[in-house]
Amino acid sequence: MRGKAIRILTEGGMSIALALLLWYLKIGEMPQGGSISLQMLPLFIFTLRWGLVPGMFVGLVYGLVHSLQDLYVVHWFQYILDYPIAFALIGLAGIIKNLKISRVISIVIALLFLLGSVIFFFNISSELPQAQKSLEELKLKLDTLSGEEKKEVEEEIKDLEFKLRWYPISRIVILIAGILGGILLIYGAYLRKIAEPLELGIFIGGLGRLFAHFLSGIIFFSQYAPPGTPAWLYSLIYNLFVVMPSTFVCLPLILIIYPRLKQAISSQQ
C-alpha cells in the first residue's frame, strides 16, 4: 500500500510538472483567458491510470499551481471555478477505470453528441431569417420616429446587427465541435484494444472542465457578450474554442500512448 501511495505521488508530481511545461506549447490564446495546448495530456494519462479520486486531486493541485502561470482573476469564486475546480474535473475521466462497456455504447454517445450539435445548429440558423426581417422593418420604421422611441429602436437595431454577425459564427463552431467530437469518439471506439473506453473518459473529462469554465463565463464575463446574445451562449462558444480543441488534440495521442504505456508497465511488473 505504501509503495502504491509513493508511486501515485511521484507520478502525480511528474504529471503536474509536465502539464506546466506543455502549457507553453500553445496553439492559440483567447482575450479573456484560456489557451489551446497539450497541458491536459499528462493529467488525462494520470487519471486513466490511477482513477477518479487521485485524478481529481492532481488536477486540483495543477489548477492551483497553473494559476501562477496564467492568472486572470476578477472574483475569488471565478478563480476557484476557472483553476482548481476546472482542472479537478478533468479527473472525471477516471470514472472509466476498470469499466467494461461495449464499443456500441461509445458510438451511440458519439452519435447523440453529433445529433445535439446539428439540432443546435439548425435552431440558431432558424433565428437568422426572422432577425434579418425584423432588422429591415425597424430600419424602415426608424425614419418616422423621434425622441426616446427612436433611441429604443436604434438599440434594437444594434442588437439585431450583432446577432446577425455573431450567430452565423456560433452555429459553425458548434457544428464543427459536434462533428469532430463525434468522429474522434467513434475512432476511439474502433481502435480500442483494451477494456476501458478511453475515448469516453477523455470526453467526460473535457466536458467537466468545459462545464466549470462555462459557469464562470455566465456569472463573471457576461458583459463581454455582444448585445442581443445570451450570456450562456457567449460563454458556451468562447469556452468551446478553448476546451474542445485541447481535448480533441489530446484524444488521439492518448489512444496511441496509453495502451502502450499500460502494456510496458504490466510487462515490468
C-alpha positions as CSV (number, residue, x, y, z in Angstrom):
1,M,0.0,0.0,0.0
2,R,2.8,2.4,0.9
3,G,4.6,1.6,-2.3
4,K,1.5,2.4,-4.3
5,A,1.0,5.7,-2.5
6,I,4.6,6.7,-3.3
7,R,4.1,5.8,-7.0
8,I,0.8,7.9,-7.1
9,L,2.6,10.9,-5.5
10,T,5.6,10.5,-7.8
11,E,3.6,10.2,-11.0
12,G,1.2,12.9,-9.9
13,G,4.1,15.3,-9.3
14,M,5.6,14.4,-12.7
15,S,2.2,14.8,-14.4
16,I,1.8,18.3,-12.9
17,A,5.3,19.3,-13.9
18,L,4.9,18.0,-17.5
19,A,1.5,19.8,-17.8
20,L,3.0,23.0,-16.7
21,L,5.7,22.7,-19.4
22,L,3.2,21.7,-22.1
23,W,1.1,24.7,-21.4
24,Y,3.8,26.8,-23.0
25,L,3.3,25.0,-26.3
26,K,0.2,27.0,-27.1
27,I,-1.7,26.8,-30.4
28,G,-3.8,29.9,-29.6
29,E,-4.8,32.2,-26.8
30,M,-8.2,33.8,-26.0
31,P,-8.5,37.5,-25.0
32,Q,-10.4,36.9,-21.7
33,G,-8.1,34.0,-20.7
34,G,-7.7,30.4,-21.8
35,S,-5.5,28.8,-24.4
36,I,-5.4,25.7,-26.7
37,S,-2.5,23.5,-25.6
38,L,-1.5,19.9,-24.6
39,Q,-1.5,20.7,-20.9
40,M,-4.3,18.2,-20.2
41,L,-2.4,15.3,-21.8
42,P,-0.4,14.2,-18.7
43,L,-3.4,14.9,-16.4
44,F,-5.6,12.6,-18.6
45,I,-3.0,9.8,-18.6
46,F,-2.5,10.1,-14.8
47,T,-6.3,9.9,-14.1
48,L,-6.8,7.0,-16.5
49,R,-4.0,5.1,-14.8
50,W,-5.0,5.8,-11.1
51,G,-8.7,6.6,-11.2
52,L,-11.2,9.3,-10.2
53,V,-10.1,10.5,-6.8
54,P,-6.3,10.7,-7.5
55,G,-7.0,12.2,-10.9
56,M,-9.3,14.9,-9.4
57,F,-6.8,15.7,-6.6
58,V,-3.8,16.0,-9.1
59,G,-6.0,18.2,-11.4
60,L,-6.9,20.4,-8.4
61,V,-3.3,20.9,-7.4
62,Y,-2.3,21.5,-11.0
63,G,-5.1,24.2,-11.3
64,L,-3.7,26.0,-8.2
65,V,-0.1,25.9,-9.5
66,H,-1.1,26.7,-13.1
67,S,-2.9,29.9,-11.9
68,L,0.6,31.3,-11.1
69,Q,1.4,30.8,-14.8
70,D,-1.8,32.2,-16.3
71,L,-3.6,34.3,-13.6
72,Y,-6.8,36.1,-14.8
73,V,-9.0,36.9,-11.8
74,V,-12.0,39.1,-11.4
75,H,-13.5,37.4,-8.3
76,W,-12.4,34.8,-5.8
77,F,-15.2,32.4,-6.9
78,Q,-14.3,32.9,-10.5
79,Y,-10.7,31.9,-9.6
80,I,-12.0,28.7,-7.9
81,L,-14.1,27.8,-10.9
82,D,-11.5,28.5,-13.6
83,Y,-8.5,27.0,-11.9
84,P,-8.8,24.3,-9.1
85,I,-12.4,23.1,-10.0
86,A,-12.0,23.2,-13.8
87,F,-8.8,21.1,-13.8
88,A,-10.0,18.9,-11.0
89,L,-13.0,17.9,-13.2
90,I,-10.6,16.6,-15.8
91,G,-10.3,13.8,-13.2
92,L,-13.8,12.7,-14.1
93,A,-12.0,10.7,-16.9
94,G,-11.1,8.3,-14.2
95,I,-14.7,7.1,-14.0
96,I,-14.0,4.7,-16.8
97,K,-11.1,2.9,-14.9
98,N,-11.8,-0.8,-14.9
99,L,-15.1,-0.1,-16.6
100,K,-16.0,-2.5,-19.4
101,I,-18.6,-1.3,-21.9
102,S,-19.4,-2.2,-25.5
103,R,-17.9,-0.1,-28.3
104,V,-21.5,0.3,-29.4
105,I,-22.2,2.5,-26.3
106,S,-19.4,4.8,-27.2
107,I,-20.7,5.0,-30.8
108,V,-24.2,5.8,-29.6
109,I,-22.9,8.6,-27.3
110,A,-20.9,10.0,-30.3
111,L,-24.0,10.0,-32.5
112,L,-26.1,11.7,-29.8
113,F,-23.4,14.3,-29.3
114,L,-23.4,14.9,-33.1
115,L,-27.2,15.0,-33.3
116,G,-27.3,17.5,-30.5
117,S,-24.8,19.8,-32.3
118,V,-26.8,19.5,-35.5
119,I,-30.1,20.4,-33.7
120,F,-28.3,23.4,-32.1
121,F,-27.0,24.4,-35.5
122,F,-30.5,24.4,-37.1
123,N,-32.1,26.1,-34.1
124,I,-29.7,29.0,-34.3
125,S,-30.0,29.1,-38.1
126,S,-33.8,29.3,-37.9
127,E,-33.5,32.6,-35.9
128,L,-31.4,34.3,-38.6
129,P,-34.2,35.0,-41.2
130,Q,-36.5,36.4,-38.6
131,A,-33.8,38.6,-37.2
132,Q,-33.0,39.8,-40.7
133,K,-36.7,40.6,-41.4
134,S,-37.1,42.4,-38.0
135,L,-33.9,44.5,-38.8
136,E,-35.3,45.6,-42.1
137,E,-38.7,46.5,-40.6
138,L,-37.0,48.5,-37.8
139,K,-34.8,50.4,-40.2
140,L,-37.9,51.4,-42.3
141,K,-39.7,52.4,-39.1
142,L,-36.8,54.4,-37.7
143,D,-37.3,57.4,-40.1
144,T,-40.8,58.0,-38.7
145,L,-39.7,58.1,-35.1
146,S,-38.1,60.7,-32.8
147,G,-37.0,61.2,-29.2
148,E,-36.9,58.4,-26.7
149,E,-38.8,55.9,-29.0
150,K,-36.2,56.4,-31.7
151,K,-33.4,55.7,-29.3
152,E,-35.1,52.4,-28.2
153,V,-35.4,51.3,-31.8
154,E,-31.8,52.2,-32.5
155,E,-30.8,49.9,-29.6
156,E,-32.9,47.1,-31.0
157,I,-31.2,47.6,-34.4
158,K,-27.8,47.3,-32.8
159,D,-28.8,44.1,-31.0
160,L,-30.1,42.6,-34.2
161,E,-27.0,43.6,-36.2
162,F,-24.7,42.0,-33.6
163,K,-26.9,38.8,-33.6
164,L,-26.7,38.6,-37.4
165,R,-22.9,38.8,-37.2
166,W,-22.4,36.5,-34.1
167,Y,-24.9,33.7,-34.7
168,P,-23.5,32.5,-38.0
169,I,-20.1,32.1,-36.4
170,S,-21.6,30.4,-33.3
171,R,-23.5,27.8,-35.3
172,I,-20.4,26.9,-37.3
173,V,-18.3,26.5,-34.1
174,I,-20.9,24.2,-32.5
175,L,-21.3,22.1,-35.6
176,I,-17.6,21.7,-36.1
177,A,-17.2,20.7,-32.4
178,G,-20.0,18.2,-32.8
179,I,-18.7,16.6,-35.9
180,L,-15.0,16.5,-34.7
181,G,-16.0,15.2,-31.3
182,G,-18.3,12.5,-32.8
183,I,-15.7,11.3,-35.2
184,L,-13.0,11.1,-32.5
185,L,-15.3,9.2,-30.2
186,I,-16.2,6.7,-33.0
187,Y,-12.5,6.5,-33.9
188,G,-11.6,5.7,-30.3
189,A,-14.2,3.0,-30.1
190,Y,-13.0,1.5,-33.3
191,L,-9.3,1.4,-32.2
192,R,-10.0,0.3,-28.7
193,K,-7.7,-2.6,-27.8
194,I,-8.2,-2.7,-24.0
195,A,-11.4,-2.9,-21.9
196,E,-11.6,0.7,-20.7
197,P,-13.3,3.1,-23.0
198,L,-10.5,5.6,-23.1
199,E,-12.3,7.8,-25.7
200,L,-15.3,8.1,-23.4
201,G,-13.2,9.0,-20.4
202,I,-11.4,11.8,-22.2
203,F,-14.7,13.1,-23.5
204,I,-16.2,13.2,-20.0
205,G,-13.1,14.9,-18.5
206,G,-13.1,17.5,-21.2
207,L,-16.8,18.2,-20.6
208,G,-16.1,18.5,-16.9
209,R,-13.5,21.2,-17.5
210,L,-15.8,22.9,-20.0
211,F,-18.7,23.0,-17.5
212,A,-16.6,24.8,-14.9
213,H,-15.4,27.5,-17.4
214,F,-19.0,27.7,-18.8
215,L,-20.4,28.6,-15.4
216,S,-17.6,31.1,-14.8
217,G,-18.3,32.8,-18.1
218,I,-22.0,33.1,-17.4
219,I,-21.5,34.5,-13.9
220,F,-18.5,36.7,-14.3
221,F,-17.9,37.5,-18.0
222,S,-21.4,38.1,-19.4
223,Q,-20.5,41.8,-20.1
224,Y,-18.3,40.6,-23.0
225,A,-21.3,39.0,-24.8
226,P,-22.4,41.0,-27.9
227,P,-25.7,42.9,-27.4
228,G,-28.6,40.6,-28.0
229,T,-26.5,37.4,-27.4
230,P,-27.4,35.4,-24.3
231,A,-24.6,35.2,-21.8
232,W,-24.9,31.4,-21.7
233,L,-24.4,31.1,-25.5
234,Y,-21.5,33.5,-25.5
235,S,-19.9,31.5,-22.6
236,L,-20.5,28.2,-24.4
237,I,-19.0,29.4,-27.7
238,Y,-16.0,31.1,-26.0
239,N,-15.1,28.1,-23.9
240,L,-15.7,25.6,-26.7
241,F,-12.9,27.4,-28.6
242,V,-10.6,26.7,-25.7
243,V,-11.5,23.3,-24.2
244,M,-12.8,21.2,-27.1
245,P,-9.8,21.7,-29.4
246,S,-7.4,21.0,-26.4
247,T,-9.4,17.8,-25.7
248,F,-9.6,16.7,-29.3
249,V,-5.8,17.2,-29.7
250,C,-5.1,15.1,-26.6
251,L,-7.5,12.2,-27.5
252,P,-5.7,10.6,-30.5
253,L,-2.3,10.9,-28.7
254,I,-3.8,9.1,-25.6
255,L,-5.3,6.4,-27.8
256,I,-1.7,5.8,-29.1
257,I,0.3,6.3,-25.9
258,Y,-1.8,4.9,-23.1
259,P,-2.3,1.3,-24.2
260,R,1.5,1.0,-24.9
261,L,2.3,2.6,-21.6
262,K,0.0,0.2,-19.7
263,Q,1.5,-2.7,-21.6
264,A,5.0,-1.6,-20.8
265,I,4.2,-1.2,-17.0
266,S,2.5,-4.6,-16.9
267,S,5.5,-6.3,-18.5
268,Q,7.9,-4.7,-16.0
269,Q,5.7,-5.8,-13.1
